[in-house]
Amino acid sequence: MATRVTSNGRVTVPKRVRDYLGIEPSTEIAFRRVADGRIVIERADGTRPPSRFAKLIGIAGPGPSTDEIMSMLRGE
C-alpha cells in the first residue's frame, strides 16, 4: 500500500492502517527504525490492537469434563 509525500513532507496514513492501529485525530504515532533498516509505524503510547482471536477467548464456556466426554462417546 503506497502513499505520497507532499511538498511539506506530510504523509497520509491509509485508512486500513489507521483502523488497524486505532489512530484517530490527535493520536500520536512514532516511527521506529528496526535492525534490518525498515521503518515501523506504531502508536506512541505503545498500545496495540487486540488480536483477532482475543475476542474469541472464553466464549465456549468450560465444556464437559473428560469423563463426561468419554461417557458420551461410549454411549453410556
C-alpha positions, 0 to 999 in steps of 0.5 A: 500500500503506497502513499505520497509525500507532499511538498511539506513532507506530510504523509497520509496514513491509509485508512486500513492502517489507521483502523488497524492501529486505532489512530484517530485525530490527535493520536500520536504515532512514532516511527521506529527504525528496526535492525534490518533498516525498515521503518515501523509505524506504531502508536506512541503510547505503545498500545496495540490492537487486540488480536483477532482471536482475543475476542474469541477467548472464553466464549465456549464456556468450560465444556464437559469434563473428560469423563463426561466426554468419554461417557458420551462417546461410549454411549453410556 
